[in-house]
């Protein structure tokens, strides 16, 4: 039987836990369990609804969840009946989404599942408030995941929830992925174009994208999402996620990656053919980048070179294409320039002049890079005050330590910038004045095993190492 003491205890519990985004202390959690159990046995559980109203609907999300799982009031009904601010609910859900605590993840999964069930039904104005909560949560959660790469755990839990059908999971993931692709971060198109060969997808992001691609497993949807973001939100597109998505798709969808490449090539050609103003330059640059990146992920520079050597644009498209490449000369990687010089596409006579003009400039730029322009280094993200050659070595060794592999940018420098590679990179790497570091030595031995170090240079370094050891 419900007595005054229980009412006072329940009232104090609500008063102590007014903050929606704060979970209960252990003692309050035990008190809540006991009261729910007692009131349910006495058929007095409706008293909770009265107290919810008396407390102006402000209470811990854990209380709401407990009432939900004990079937006292479903979360969707709670949202409908009580005049809670949508932003407060979203804020509380976002707050617990950042926690890896098992209870927080359980609360989030079960409350979200109750809302997402509504997505599988027919549209109903009665659920407008619920849909606003879903929409705001998904959009804001994307921003959190981008900043905190391991904050997507709840998505994995939702995917496995027996309450949500596969089509709803697909819809949720599609919305999430689209929003991630256009979360504005400090890595815009210019950064991406300079760093796309050195950018490495963080492991948590890679794992998340693999999970997304388990649900969104067709090249048409991925292409549509990328196209939509570039055409509507180019200036704030999240290039880290775009590049990572293409890389992950190629690695996990080997049978579909060529179909995606063809679609990206078609998008690039369409962009070139419709380009009529200076403002279209950014879109041309963006579509070239994603198409080239897809080629490189499939088959490195040889894949891109094969495409370039067989490219047959019409006259107008060719003019825009070579105008674009000319504008990008100073930003293009040596490997890209070399690809453009090794085998020229056969164009009509009316295009020969603009093609030859680009070839001359590309040759001059490549010669400039290979002769004395050592300050470029392997990467471009240094201040003038930094020792960029040693900084290159630090980056390369950090990557080698974590992966055991030689970075692609190093191997590309060996092929396309051999004079820089031997005269500057290896010279800095093998400088015996540097700290005798086991990692550095292991990396040198790795390069030598791949025949990337001239024999005389390696023997000299080996002799100097012995001299230092026995001195």
C-alpha positions as CSV (number, residue, x, y, z in Angstrom):
1,X,0.0,0.0,0.0
2,X,1.3,3.4,-1.0
3,X,1.9,5.5,2.2
4,X,3.0,9.0,3.0
5,X,6.6,8.0,3.6
6,X,6.8,6.6,0.1
7,X,5.4,9.8,-1.4
8,X,8.0,11.9,0.5
9,X,10.8,9.6,-0.5
10,X,9.7,9.8,-4.2
11,X,9.4,13.5,-4.0
12,X,12.9,13.9,-2.6
13,X,14.2,11.6,-5.3
14,X,12.8,13.8,-8.0
15,X,14.1,17.0,-6.3
16,X,17.6,15.6,-6.1
17,X,17.6,14.6,-9.7
18,X,16.3,17.5,-11.7
19,X,19.1,17.6,-14.3
20,X,18.0,15.6,-17.3
21,X,21.5,14.8,-18.5
22,X,22.8,13.5,-15.1
23,X,22.5,9.9,-14.1
24,X,21.4,8.8,-10.6
25,X,23.8,8.2,-7.8
26,X,24.0,4.6,-6.7
27,X,21.8,5.2,-3.6
28,X,19.1,7.0,-5.6
29,X,19.2,4.3,-8.2
30,X,18.5,1.7,-5.5
31,X,15.7,3.8,-4.1
32,X,14.1,4.2,-7.5
33,X,14.3,0.4,-8.1
34,X,12.6,-0.3,-4.8
35,X,9.9,2.3,-5.2
36,X,9.0,1.1,-8.7
37,X,8.9,-2.5,-7.5
38,X,6.7,-1.7,-4.5
39,X,4.3,0.6,-6.4
40,X,4.0,-1.9,-9.3
41,X,3.0,-4.7,-6.8
42,X,0.4,-2.3,-5.2
43,X,-0.9,-1.3,-8.7
44,X,0.0,2.3,-7.8
45,X,2.6,2.9,-10.5
46,X,0.5,5.7,-12.0
47,X,1.7,7.9,-9.1
48,X,4.9,8.4,-11.0
49,X,3.1,10.2,-13.7
50,X,1.6,12.6,-11.1
51,X,5.1,13.3,-9.7
52,X,6.5,13.9,-13.2
53,X,3.9,16.7,-13.7
54,X,4.5,18.1,-10.2
55,X,8.3,18.4,-10.9
56,X,7.6,20.5,-14.0
57,X,8.9,17.5,-16.1
58,X,12.5,18.1,-15.1
59,X,14.1,14.9,-14.0
60,X,17.1,12.6,-14.8
61,X,17.0,10.8,-18.1
62,X,17.7,7.6,-16.1
63,X,14.3,8.0,-14.3
64,X,12.5,8.4,-17.6
65,X,14.3,5.3,-18.9
66,X,13.4,3.2,-15.9
67,X,9.7,4.2,-16.2
68,X,10.0,3.3,-19.9
69,X,11.5,-0.2,-19.5
70,X,9.1,-1.0,-16.6
71,X,6.3,-0.1,-19.0
72,X,4.9,2.6,-16.7
73,X,5.1,5.2,-19.5
74,X,6.7,4.6,-22.9
75,X,9.3,7.2,-23.9
76,X,7.4,8.2,-27.0
77,X,4.3,8.7,-24.9
78,X,6.3,10.7,-22.4
79,X,7.5,13.0,-25.2
80,X,3.9,13.4,-26.4
81,X,2.2,14.0,-23.0
82,X,4.8,16.1,-21.2
83,X,5.8,19.6,-22.3
84,X,9.5,19.0,-22.2
85,X,11.7,21.2,-24.3
86,X,13.0,19.4,-27.4
87,X,16.5,20.9,-27.0
88,X,16.7,19.6,-23.4
89,X,15.9,16.1,-24.5
90,X,18.4,16.2,-27.3
91,X,21.1,17.7,-25.1
92,X,20.6,14.8,-22.5
93,X,20.7,12.1,-25.2
94,X,23.9,13.7,-26.7
95,X,25.5,13.9,-23.3
96,X,25.1,10.2,-22.6
97,X,26.1,9.3,-26.2
98,X,29.6,10.5,-25.4
99,X,30.0,8.1,-22.5
100,X,31.3,4.6,-23.0
101,X,29.7,3.6,-19.7
102,X,27.6,0.5,-20.2
103,X,24.6,1.9,-18.5
104,X,24.7,5.2,-20.5
105,X,24.9,3.2,-23.7
106,X,22.0,1.0,-22.7
107,X,19.8,3.9,-21.8
108,X,20.6,5.7,-25.0
109,X,20.0,2.6,-27.2
110,X,16.6,1.8,-25.7
111,X,15.3,5.4,-25.7
112,X,16.5,6.0,-29.3
113,X,15.1,2.7,-30.4
114,X,11.6,3.7,-29.1
115,X,11.8,6.8,-31.2
116,X,13.3,5.2,-34.3
117,X,10.5,2.7,-34.4
118,X,8.3,5.6,-35.6
119,X,10.4,6.0,-38.7
120,X,9.2,2.6,-39.9
121,X,5.5,3.7,-39.8
122,X,3.4,6.0,-41.9
123,X,3.9,9.8,-41.4
124,X,1.7,11.2,-38.6
125,X,1.6,14.8,-37.4
126,X,1.2,13.4,-33.9
127,X,4.9,12.5,-34.0
128,X,6.3,15.8,-35.3
129,X,7.9,16.5,-32.0
130,X,9.5,13.0,-31.9
131,X,10.9,13.5,-35.4
132,X,12.4,16.8,-34.5
133,X,14.2,15.1,-31.6
134,X,15.5,12.4,-34.0
135,X,16.6,14.9,-36.6
136,X,18.4,17.3,-34.2
137,X,20.0,14.4,-32.4
138,X,21.4,12.8,-35.5
139,X,22.7,16.1,-36.9
140,X,24.4,17.1,-33.7
141,X,25.7,13.6,-33.0
142,X,27.5,13.8,-36.3
143,X,29.5,16.8,-35.1
144,X,30.4,15.0,-31.9
145,X,31.5,11.9,-33.7
146,X,33.7,13.9,-36.0
147,X,35.5,15.5,-33.0
148,X,35.5,12.4,-30.9
149,X,36.0,9.4,-33.2
150,X,34.9,6.8,-30.7
151,X,31.5,8.4,-29.9
152,X,29.7,6.2,-32.5
153,X,29.3,3.1,-30.2
154,X,25.6,3.7,-29.8
155,X,25.1,3.3,-33.6
156,X,26.5,-0.3,-33.4
157,X,24.1,-1.0,-30.5
158,X,21.2,0.4,-32.5
159,X,22.1,-1.7,-35.5
160,X,21.9,-4.8,-33.3
161,X,18.7,-3.8,-31.6
162,X,15.8,-6.3,-32.2
163,X,13.3,-3.4,-32.1
164,X,14.6,-1.7,-35.2
165,X,14.0,-3.2,-38.7
166,X,16.8,-3.2,-41.3
167,X,15.2,-0.6,-43.5
168,X,15.1,1.9,-40.6
169,X,18.7,1.2,-39.8
170,X,19.5,1.9,-43.4
171,X,17.6,5.2,-43.3
172,X,19.3,6.3,-40.1
173,X,22.8,5.5,-41.4
174,X,22.2,7.3,-44.6
175,X,21.1,10.4,-42.8
176,X,24.1,10.2,-40.5
177,X,26.6,9.7,-43.3
178,X,25.2,12.6,-45.3
179,X,25.5,14.9,-42.3
180,X,29.0,13.7,-41.5
181,X,30.1,14.5,-45.1
182,X,29.1,18.1,-44.6
183,X,30.2,18.8,-41.0
184,X,32.4,21.8,-41.3
185,X,35.9,21.1,-40.0
186,X,39.2,22.8,-40.5
187,X,40.2,20.6,-43.4
188,X,38.8,22.2,-46.5
189,X,39.3,21.5,-50.2
190,X,42.7,23.2,-50.4
191,X,44.0,21.2,-47.5
192,X,42.6,18.0,-48.9
193,X,44.2,18.6,-52.4
194,X,47.6,19.1,-50.8
195,X,47.4,16.3,-48.3
196,X,45.2,13.6,-49.8
197,X,48.2,11.2,-50.3
198,X,49.5,11.6,-46.7
199,X,46.1,11.7,-44.9
200,X,45.5,8.5,-43.0
201,X,42.0,7.6,-41.8
202,X,41.9,7.1,-38.0
203,X,41.1,3.5,-37.1
204,X,37.9,4.4,-35.2
205,X,36.6,6.3,-38.2
206,X,37.6,3.4,-40.5
207,X,35.7,0.9,-38.3
208,X,32.6,3.2,-38.2
209,X,32.6,3.6,-42.0
210,X,32.9,-0.2,-42.4
211,X,29.8,-0.5,-40.3
212,X,28.0,2.1,-42.3
213,X,28.9,0.3,-45.5
214,X,27.6,-3.0,-44.2
215,X,24.2,-1.3,-44.4
216,X,24.7,1.1,-47.3
217,X,26.5,-1.4,-49.6
218,X,25.8,0.0,-53.0
219,X,27.9,2.4,-55.1
220,X,24.8,4.3,-56.3
221,X,23.9,5.5,-52.8
222,X,27.5,6.4,-51.9
223,X,27.9,8.3,-55.1
224,X,24.6,10.1,-54.6
225,X,25.6,11.2,-51.1
226,X,29.0,12.6,-52.2
227,X,27.4,14.3,-55.2
228,X,24.7,15.9,-53.1
229,X,27.2,17.3,-50.6
230,X,29.6,18.6,-53.3
231,X,26.8,20.3,-55.3
232,X,24.9,21.8,-52.3
233,X,27.5,22.2,-49.5
234,X,30.9,22.4,-51.2
235,X,32.3,25.1,-49.1
236,X,31.8,23.3,-45.8
237,X,32.3,19.7,-47.1
238,X,34.2,17.5,-44.6
239,X,37.0,16.3,-46.8
240,X,38.5,14.0,-44.1
241,X,35.3,11.9,-44.2
242,X,34.9,12.2,-48.0
243,X,38.4,10.8,-48.6
244,X,38.0,8.2,-45.8
245,X,34.7,7.1,-47.2
246,X,36.1,6.5,-50.7
247,X,39.2,4.7,-49.3
248,X,37.0,2.5,-47.1
249,X,34.6,1.7,-49.9
250,X,37.4,0.7,-52.3
251,X,38.9,-1.6,-49.6
252,X,35.7,-3.3,-48.5
253,X,33.7,-3.3,-51.8
254,X,36.2,-4.7,-54.4
255,X,33.4,-5.7,-56.8
256,X,31.8,-2.3,-56.8
257,X,34.7,0.1,-56.5
258,X,35.2,0.3,-60.3
259,X,31.5,1.2,-60.7
260,X,32.0,4.0,-58.2
261,X,35.1,5.2,-60.1
262,X,33.1,5.3,-63.4
263,X,30.4,7.4,-61.7
264,X,33.0,9.8,-60.2
265,X,34.6,10.1,-63.7
266,X,31.3,10.9,-65.2
267,X,30.7,13.6,-62.5
268,X,34.1,15.1,-63.3
269,X,33.3,15.2,-67.0
270,X,29.9,16.7,-66.4
271,X,31.5,19.4,-64.2
272,X,34.1,20.2,-66.8
273,X,31.5,20.4,-69.6
274,X,29.2,22.6,-67.6
275,X,31.9,24.9,-66.3
276,X,31.3,28.5,-67.5
277,X,32.6,30.7,-64.7
278,X,35.5,31.1,-62.3
279,X,33.4,30.0,-59.4
280,X,33.1,26.6,-61.1
281,X,36.9,26.1,-60.6
282,X,36.3,24.8,-57.0
283,X,33.8,22.2,-58.2
284,X,36.2,21.1,-61.0
285,X,39.0,20.8,-58.4
286,X,36.8,18.9,-56.0
287,X,35.5,16.4,-58.6
288,X,39.0,15.9,-59.9
289,X,40.3,15.2,-56.4
290,X,37.6,12.6,-55.5
291,X,38.0,10.8,-58.9
292,X,41.8,10.8,-58.7
293,X,41.7,9.6,-55.1
294,X,39.4,6.7,-56.1
295,X,41.9,5.8,-58.9
296,X,44.8,5.8,-56.5
297,X,43.0,3.7,-53.9
298,X,42.2,1.1,-56.6
299,X,45.6,0.9,-58.3
300,X,47.9,3.7,-57.3
301,X,49.2,6.1,-59.9
302,X,49.2,3.5,-62.6
303,X,45.4,3.4,-62.5
304,X,45.2,7.2,-62.8
305,X,47.9,7.2,-65.6
306,X,45.9,4.6,-67.6
307,X,42.8,6.8,-67.4
308,X,44.7,10.0,-68.3
309,X,46.5,8.5,-71.3
310,X,43.2,7.3,-72.8
311,X,41.1,10.4,-71.9
312,X,39.3,11.8,-74.9
313,X,37.4,15.0,-74.0
314,X,35.8,17.1,-76.7
315,X,37.3,20.5,-77.6
316,X,35.5,22.6,-75.0
317,X,36.0,20.1,-72.2
318,X,39.7,19.7,-73.1
319,X,40.2,23.5,-72.8
320,X,38.6,23.6,-69.4
321,X,40.5,20.5,-68.3
322,X,43.9,21.8,-69.2
323,X,43.1,25.2,-67.8
324,X,42.2,23.5,-64.5
325,X,45.5,21.5,-64.5
326,X,47.5,24.7,-65.3
327,X,45.9,26.4,-62.3
328,X,46.7,23.5,-60.1
329,X,50.4,23.2,-61.2
330,X,51.8,24.7,-58.0
331,X,49.6,22.5,-55.8
332,X,49.9,19.2,-57.7
333,X,52.1,16.4,-56.4
334,X,55.2,15.4,-58.5
335,X,53.6,12.0,-59.1
336,X,50.5,13.7,-60.6
337,X,52.7,15.9,-62.9
338,X,54.7,12.8,-63.9
339,X,51.5,11.0,-64.7
340,X,50.4,13.9,-67.0
341,X,53.8,13.9,-68.8
342,X,54.5,10.2,-69.3
343,X,51.7,9.5,-71.7
344,X,49.6,12.2,-73.4
345,X,46.0,11.5,-74.5
346,X,45.5,11.8,-78.2
347,X,43.4,14.9,-78.8
348,X,42.1,16.7,-81.9
349,X,44.3,19.3,-83.5
350,X,42.3,22.1,-82.1
351,X,43.3,21.0,-78.6
352,X,47.0,20.4,-79.2
353,X,48.1,23.9,-78.5
354,X,46.6,24.1,-75.0
355,X,47.8,20.6,-74.2
356,X,51.4,21.4,-75.3
357,X,51.3,24.6,-73.3
358,X,50.3,22.7,-70.2
359,X,53.0,20.0,-70.9
360,X,55.7,22.7,-71.1
361,X,54.7,24.2,-67.8
362,X,54.3,20.8,-66.1
363,X,57.8,19.8,-67.3
364,X,59.3,23.1,-65.9
365,X,57.5,22.6,-62.6
366,X,58.7,19.0,-62.3
367,X,62.3,20.0,-63.1
368,X,62.1,22.8,-60.6
369,X,60.9,20.4,-57.9
370,X,63.6,17.9,-58.7
371,X,66.4,20.4,-59.0
372,X,67.1,22.3,-55.8
373,X,63.6,22.8,-54.6
374,X,64.3,20.5,-51.6
375,X,62.4,22.8,-49.3
376,X,59.2,21.3,-50.5
377,X,59.9,18.1,-48.6
378,X,57.4,15.2,-48.6
379,X,54.6,17.2,-46.9
380,X,53.4,20.8,-47.2
381,X,52.1,21.6,-43.7
382,X,55.2,23.2,-42.2
383,X,55.9,26.7,-41.0
384,X,59.0,28.4,-42.5
385,X,60.7,28.2,-39.2
386,X,60.6,24.4,-39.0
387,X,63.3,22.1,-40.1
388,X,61.0,20.4,-42.6
389,X,63.4,17.7,-43.7
390,X,63.8,16.3,-40.2
391,X,60.1,16.9,-39.7
392,X,59.5,14.7,-42.7
393,X,61.6,11.9,-41.1
394,X,59.6,12.2,-37.8
395,X,56.3,11.8,-39.6
396,X,57.5,8.9,-41.7
397,X,59.0,7.1,-38.7
398,X,55.8,7.6,-36.7
399,X,53.8,6.0,-39.5
400,X,56.4,3.1,-39.8
401,X,56.2,2.5,-36.0
402,X,52.4,2.2,-36.0
403,X,52.0,0.2,-39.3
404,X,55.3,-1.5,-40.0
405,X,54.9,-0.2,-43.6
406,X,56.7,2.4,-45.6
407,X,54.4,5.3,-46.4
408,X,53.2,5.6,-50.0
409,X,54.4,9.2,-50.2
410,X,58.0,7.9,-49.6
411,X,57.8,5.3,-52.3
412,X,56.3,7.9,-54.7
413,X,59.2,10.2,-54.0
414,X,61.6,7.4,-54.8
415,X,60.0,7.0,-58.3
416,X,59.0,10.6,-59.2
417,X,61.5,12.7,-57.2
418,X,64.5,10.5,-57.2
419,X,67.1,13.3,-56.9
420,X,65.3,14.7,-53.9
421,X,64.8,11.3,-52.4
422,X,68.5,10.4,-52.5
423,X,70.0,13.8,-52.1
424,X,67.8,15.2,-49.4
425,X,65.5,12.6,-47.8
426,X,68.0,9.7,-47.5
427,X,70.8,12.1,-46.6
428,X,68.7,13.5,-43.7
429,X,67.5,10.0,-42.7
430,X,70.9,8.5,-42.6
431,X,72.7,11.4,-41.0
432,X,75.0,9.8,-38.4
433,X,74.9,13.0,-36.3
434,X,71.3,12.2,-35.5
435,X,70.4,10.2,-32.4
436,X,71.1,6.5,-32.8
437,X,67.5,5.4,-32.8
438,X,66.5,1.8,-33.3
439,X,63.4,2.8,-35.1
440,X,65.3,4.9,-37.6
441,X,67.8,2.1,-38.1
442,X,65.0,-0.4,-38.7
443,X,63.4,1.9,-41.2
444,X,66.6,2.3,-43.1
445,X,67.0,-1.5,-43.2
446,X,63.5,-1.8,-44.5
447,X,64.1,0.6,-47.3
448,X,67.3,-1.2,-48.2
449,X,65.5,-4.5,-48.3
450,X,63.2,-2.9,-50.9
451,X,66.2,-1.8,-53.0
452,X,65.4,1.9,-52.4
453,X,68.9,2.9,-51.2
454,X,71.9,3.0,-53.5
455,X,74.3,0.3,-52.5
456,X,77.3,2.7,-52.0
457,X,75.2,5.0,-49.8
458,X,73.9,2.1,-47.6
459,X,77.4,0.6,-47.2
460,X,78.8,4.0,-46.2
461,X,76.1,4.4,-43.6
462,X,76.6,0.9,-42.3
463,X,80.4,1.5,-41.9
464,X,79.7,4.8,-40.1
465,X,77.3,2.9,-37.7
466,X,80.0,0.4,-36.9
467,X,82.5,3.1,-36.3
468,X,80.1,4.8,-33.8
469,X,79.4,1.5,-32.1
470,X,83.1,0.6,-31.6
471,X,84.3,4.1,-30.8
